[in-house]
Amino acid sequence: MNAKYDELRERLGEIHDLTKIGWLLNWDQSTVMPPGGGRVRSDQLATVARLRHTMFTSDEIGSMLEELRAFEDSLPADSNEASLIRITRYDWNKAKKVPIALASNLARASGEGYQAWKSARANNNFAEFLPALETNIELRRRYVECFPEVAEPYDALLDDFEQGLTAAEVRSVFARVRDGLVPLVRHVLNHPDAVDDSPMRGHFPENDQRTLSVELLRYWGFNEEEWRLDPTAHPFAASIATSDIRLTTRYDQANLAMSLFGSLHECGHGLYEHGVSSELERTPLCRGSSLSLHESQSRMFENLIGRSREYWIFAYPILRSVFPEQFANVDEESVYRSVNKMEPSLIRVEADELTYSLHIILRFEIELDLFNGTLKVSDLPEVWNAKIQEYLGLDVPSDDVGVLQDVHWGDGLLGYFPTYALGTIIASQIWNRMNAEFTGLNDQVARGQFDPVRSWLVEHLHRHGRKFTPKETILLAAGGPIDPEPYLHYLSDKVISLYGPLN
């Protein structure tokens, strides 16, 4: 093996360690950190980010990448070694354009923004959040300025989460999705009583909810040796290593569906990270190819599997065993219909399959306006409320269930939201391909035999990590580029099955 390559990999291993330390600090901040820890956590995050950025953008790393060009060319393009050099060179060229001070300030602002968001949301006070949000957005504008070659400002932000995708491409996909969803939403609104979701509402003690989630996740590979499940204000998944997966969820003792599907959603993220080849550990390749592909996994597990009739053939007896009184007089079909209730709602993470993407589209449009200079940060609540009325026909009673509901802007994650809807679209493409390649998949889900699903996903998606670009990886897993038609067809079929034929 090439000695210079070995040296590069060791350097990258140390940088990767710092990345994961940052993730661990973020996970701790969102789960078990005492409130007083927030005073210094932002500085700790900034220190880690500064050290990581300094080490990665060093001239030594750049020189090694240049020296390894001949070695890279001598290898198959899909080899681990050639992929590592190629992807690292892309990352290095991009990171080199960002000043170290800016990288540090972005990390500090993220930590401070999270704390400000958490307090503002609890107090229903957007004004409390506004200074931190303005700082985050101003820093992101300075970040965008590091990439003058982009066609429009938002492209630089989007590239951080979906390399190579542009705002123009997202607009095109979202226009088709919006046009396809509108008549389906109208049909559901015309039949509001067709589906009853009362079985998921009542009194469900938090400890029992956790018991149910863990029991269901065990069938997918959850175990205490390598996984955790903890409560948080806004659910997420974090991978500290392929053998250290941190899932979080949120409990509502009056609504079982929140933790049930939140846990399943984050399990999809965790399985992706857990399934990355161990040969890629401690390298930049050891994570999902993109946020859209990550969301394809979480949305697949939450919806295409978790809300399917076959899944509830499997899960219903477990549900009854944990909540015998609540479901004593509720049959399997009623539970299935309950978890598939469709109606516009204010909260994105509680949205049904049909309206979910509309929540994402309105956020995408808001972010575009922020970075195109046509929207002031201080005007966000007013614009948010107007778009919720336009897309979902709902009045927003307060900011804690409106513009303050998501953590992402507090964390400085601008350009992130489109990946939720894009991932939902890709999930349908991957699921269709899986069903086409082997028969009896739904029967296996009904029996709780999930190994075939996991094995297929590991082989076609998970194990590759970040070896290929997102567009290349989508081709590997879905068999074609992003296409909203399978997603719209799936939703149309489900709406008709639950709410009757379209008028």
SVG drawing of the C-alpha trace seen along z (x, -y; Angstrom):
<svg xmlns="http://www.w3.org/2000/svg" viewBox="-67 -43 72 57">
<polyline fill="none" stroke="black" stroke-width="0.4" points="0.0,0.0 1.1,-3.6 2.8,-5.1 1.5,-8.6 -2.0,-7.2 -1.5,-5.6 -0.4,-9.0 -3.4,-10.8 -5.8,-8.2 -4.2,-8.6 -4.5,-12.4 -8.1,-12.1 -8.8,-9.7 -7.8,-12.3 -10.0,-14.9 -12.9,-12.5 -12.5,-11.9 -12.9,-15.7 -16.1,-15.6 -17.5,-12.9 -16.5,-14.7 -18.6,-17.6 -21.5,-15.3 -21.2,-13.9 -21.2,-17.4 -24.3,-18.3 -26.1,-15.0 -25.2,-15.7 -26.5,-19.3 -29.8,-18.1 -30.4,-15.2 -28.7,-15.1 -26.6,-18.2 -27.6,-20.2 -29.1,-23.6 -26.1,-25.4 -23.8,-23.7 -25.1,-25.9 -23.0,-28.8 -19.8,-27.2 -21.0,-24.5 -21.0,-27.0 -17.3,-27.8 -16.5,-24.1 -18.2,-23.5 -16.4,-26.4 -13.0,-25.1 -13.6,-21.7 -14.8,-23.2 -11.8,-25.5 -9.3,-22.7 -11.0,-20.4 -11.1,-23.1 -7.5,-24.1 -6.3,-20.6 -8.3,-19.7 -7.5,-22.8 -3.8,-22.6 -1.4,-22.9 -0.1,-19.5 -3.4,-17.8 -3.5,-19.6 0.0,-18.5 -0.8,-14.8 -3.8,-14.9 -1.7,-16.2 1.0,-13.6 -1.6,-10.8 -3.1,-11.7 -1.1,-9.0 -1.9,-6.4 -5.6,-7.3 -5.5,-7.0 -4.0,-3.5 -7.0,-2.2 -10.6,-1.3 -12.7,-4.4 -15.0,-2.6 -12.2,-1.3 -12.2,-2.5 -8.8,-4.2 -9.6,-6.0 -13.0,-7.1 -11.3,-8.4 -8.8,-10.5 -11.4,-11.8 -14.1,-12.8 -11.4,-14.3 -10.1,-16.4 -13.6,-17.8 -14.1,-18.5 -10.7,-20.1 -11.2,-22.4 -14.5,-23.5 -13.4,-23.9 -10.3,-25.8 -12.5,-28.6 -14.0,-29.2 -11.8,-31.2 -11.0,-29.5 -12.6,-32.3 -15.8,-32.0 -15.9,-28.2 -15.4,-28.7 -18.0,-31.5 -20.6,-29.3 -20.1,-26.5 -20.4,-29.0 -23.5,-30.6 -25.0,-27.1 -24.6,-26.3 -25.9,-29.7 -28.7,-29.6 -29.8,-26.2 -30.0,-27.5 -31.8,-30.6 -34.3,-28.6 -35.0,-26.2 -35.8,-29.1 -37.8,-31.1 -39.9,-28.1 -40.6,-27.3 -41.6,-30.9 -43.4,-31.4 -41.3,-34.5 -39.9,-34.9 -38.2,-38.2 -36.1,-36.3 -34.8,-34.1 -34.5,-36.9 -30.9,-38.1 -29.4,-34.6 -31.3,-33.8 -30.1,-37.0 -26.5,-36.1 -26.9,-32.6 -28.3,-33.9 -25.7,-36.7 -22.9,-34.2 -24.4,-32.0 -24.6,-34.9 -20.8,-35.4 -20.4,-31.7 -22.3,-31.9 -19.9,-34.7 -17.0,-32.2 -18.6,-30.5 -19.1,-33.2 -19.3,-30.6 -22.8,-29.4 -25.8,-30.4 -27.7,-31.7 -26.9,-32.0 -29.0,-29.1 -27.0,-26.7 -24.0,-27.1 -26.1,-26.1 -27.9,-23.2 -24.5,-21.8 -23.6,-21.2 -26.4,-18.6 -26.9,-17.5 -23.8,-17.9 -24.3,-18.9 -28.0,-19.7 -29.2,-23.2 -32.1,-25.3 -33.4,-25.3 -33.6,-21.5 -35.4,-21.5 -37.9,-24.1 -38.8,-21.9 -39.3,-18.8 -41.3,-20.7 -43.6,-22.3 -44.6,-18.9 -45.1,-17.6 -47.2,-20.7 -49.4,-20.2 -49.9,-16.6 -50.7,-17.0 -53.3,-19.8 -56.2,-17.7 -55.4,-14.9 -55.5,-17.3 -58.7,-18.8 -60.3,-15.3 -59.3,-14.5 -60.6,-17.8 -64.0,-17.0 -64.1,-13.7 -62.8,-14.7 -64.6,-11.9 -63.6,-9.0 -60.7,-8.0 -60.8,-8.0 -57.5,-8.5 -58.8,-8.2 -57.1,-4.9 -53.7,-6.8 -55.1,-9.4 -55.7,-8.8 -53.4,-8.3 -50.1,-6.5 -47.5,-6.7 -44.0,-7.7 -42.2,-4.6 -44.7,-2.3 -44.2,-4.3 -40.4,-3.8 -41.0,-0.1 -43.1,0.2 -40.6,-1.7 -37.6,0.3 -39.4,3.6 -40.4,2.7 -36.9,1.4 -35.3,4.6 -36.7,6.4 -34.5,4.0 -31.3,4.6 -31.6,2.1 -29.5,3.4 -28.1,1.7 -24.5,2.7 -24.5,0.3 -27.7,-1.8 -29.4,-4.3 -32.9,-5.9 -33.3,-9.1 -35.9,-11.9 -35.3,-15.3 -37.1,-18.5 -36.7,-17.9 -35.9,-14.3 -32.7,-13.4 -30.2,-10.6 -26.5,-10.9 -23.8,-8.4 -20.7,-8.6 -19.4,-5.5 -20.9,-2.7 -21.2,-0.8 -22.5,-3.8 -25.8,-5.0 -27.8,-7.6 -31.5,-7.8 -33.8,-10.4 -37.6,-10.8 -40.3,-13.0 -43.1,-11.7 -46.6,-13.0 -48.6,-11.1 -51.8,-12.0 -50.6,-11.0 -48.9,-7.7 -48.1,-8.2 -45.6,-11.0 -43.0,-8.7 -44.0,-5.6 -43.3,-7.0 -40.6,-9.4 -38.6,-6.5 -39.1,-4.5 -38.1,-7.5 -34.8,-8.0 -34.2,-4.2 -34.0,-4.6 -31.3,-7.2 -29.5,-4.9 -29.6,-1.9 -28.0,-3.8 -25.1,-4.8 -24.9,-1.4 -24.7,0.2 -21.8,-1.7 -18.9,0.6 -16.5,0.9 -13.6,0.5 -14.6,-3.2 -14.6,-3.9 -12.6,-7.0 -12.7,-8.5 -14.8,-11.2 -16.6,-8.3 -18.1,-7.0 -21.5,-8.5 -24.5,-8.7 -24.0,-10.1 -26.4,-13.0 -29.2,-14.2 -31.8,-13.3 -30.6,-9.7 -30.6,-9.8 -34.2,-11.0 -35.1,-8.3 -34.3,-5.8 -36.1,-7.5 -39.2,-8.2 -39.2,-4.7 -39.2,-3.1 -41.6,-5.6 -44.2,-5.6 -43.7,-3.0 -43.1,-0.3 -44.4,-1.7 -47.8,-2.9 -48.3,0.2 -51.1,2.7 -48.5,5.5 -46.4,3.8 -49.5,3.6 -50.2,7.3 -46.8,7.7 -46.9,4.8 -50.5,5.0 -49.9,7.9 -46.9,6.1 -49.0,2.9 -51.7,4.8 -49.2,6.4 -47.8,3.1 -51.1,1.2 -53.7,3.9 -56.3,1.6 -56.0,-1.2 -56.4,1.3 -58.7,3.9 -61.6,2.9 -59.6,1.7 -58.9,4.1 -56.0,4.3 -57.8,2.6 -58.8,-0.4 -55.2,-0.8 -54.0,-0.7 -56.5,-3.3 -55.8,-5.5 -52.1,-5.8 -52.9,-6.8 -55.3,-9.7 -54.7,-12.6 -55.5,-16.2 -53.6,-19.4 -51.8,-20.2 -49.5,-23.0 -46.6,-20.8 -44.3,-19.4 -43.0,-16.4 -46.6,-15.4 -47.8,-15.9 -49.3,-13.0 -47.8,-11.6 -50.0,-13.7 -49.4,-17.2 -45.8,-16.7 -44.1,-17.8 -46.1,-21.0 -44.5,-21.9 -41.1,-21.4 -42.0,-23.4 -43.0,-26.5 -39.8,-26.4 -37.8,-26.1 -39.5,-29.1 -38.9,-31.1 -35.2,-30.2 -34.9,-31.2 -36.4,-34.6 -34.1,-35.1 -31.0,-34.5 -32.3,-36.3 -32.7,-39.4 -36.5,-39.7 -37.4,-38.8 -36.3,-40.3 -35.6,-37.9 -37.9,-40.0 -40.8,-39.4 -40.6,-35.6 -43.6,-35.1 -45.9,-37.1 -44.7,-35.3 -44.8,-31.9 -48.3,-32.3 -49.4,-33.5 -47.9,-30.5 -49.4,-28.1 -52.8,-29.6 -52.1,-29.4 -50.8,-25.8 -52.7,-24.2 -55.7,-26.4 -54.8,-26.8 -54.5,-29.8 -51.3,-29.8 -52.3,-30.7 -48.8,-31.2 -45.2,-31.1 -44.3,-28.1 -46.4,-26.0 -45.4,-28.2 -42.1,-29.7 -40.4,-28.5 -41.3,-24.8 -38.2,-23.6 -34.6,-23.6 -32.8,-23.8 -32.6,-27.6 -31.3,-27.8 -28.7,-25.3 -27.7,-27.3 -28.9,-24.5 -29.9,-26.6 -30.4,-24.6 -31.3,-21.5 -35.1,-21.5 -35.5,-20.5 -33.8,-17.1 -36.8,-16.0 -39.2,-16.1 -36.5,-14.9 -35.8,-12.0 -39.5,-11.2 -39.6,-11.0 -36.5,-8.9 -37.9,-6.5 -40.8,-5.5 -38.3,-4.9 -36.2,-2.6 -39.1,-0.8 -40.5,-0.1 -37.2,1.2 -36.9,3.5 -40.4,4.9 -39.5,5.5 -36.3,7.4 -37.7,10.0 -41.2,11.3 -42.9,11.7 -41.4,8.6 -44.7,7.4 -45.4,10.9 -42.1,10.9 -42.8,7.5 -46.1,8.9 -44.2,11.8 -41.7,9.4 -38.9,10.9 -36.9,7.7 -33.5,9.2 -34.2,9.2 -35.0,5.5 -31.9,4.7 -29.7,6.9 -30.9,5.3 -30.4,1.8 -26.9,2.5 -25.9,4.1 -27.4,1.3 -27.0,-1.7 -25.7,-1.7 -22.4,0.0 -21.1,-2.5 -21.3,-5.4 -20.1,-8.4 -17.9,-6.7 -20.0,-8.2 -21.8,-11.5 -25.4,-11.7 -26.6,-11.5 -24.5,-8.4 -25.7,-6.8 -29.4,-7.5 -28.8,-5.7 -27.3,-2.7 -30.1,-2.5 -33.2,-3.7 -32.2,-2.8 -32.7,-6.3 -32.6,-10.0 -35.0,-11.7 -38.5,-11.2 -41.6,-12.3 -44.0,-10.2 -43.7,-7.0 -44.3,-9.1 -47.3,-10.8 -48.7,-7.5 -48.2,-5.9 -50.0,-8.7 -52.9,-8.7 -53.4,-5.0 -53.4,-5.4 -55.8,-8.4 -58.2,-6.4 -58.0,-3.3 -58.7,-5.3 -60.9,-8.2 -62.7,-6.7 -62.4,-7.4 -61.4,-10.8 -64.3,-13.0"/>
</svg>
